[in-house]
């Protein structure tokens, strides 16, 4: 029977080793990436809001025309 803690320790050491090989962004690159994500999320949110609002208005209009 193998020791479960041994496999956890091996996995942890491999993870730490891979993280050390990674290239981490600098402060400026991180700020620019964050800004791009926030602007993109805002634009997408506005688009979805406008599409949902206009579709809702069309459905209300068609419903009122049919119900009359």
Secondary structure, 3 states (H helix, E strand, C coil): CCCHHHHHHHHHHHHHHHHHHCCCCCHHHHHHHHHHHHHHHHHHHHHHHHHHHHHHHHHHHHHHHHHC
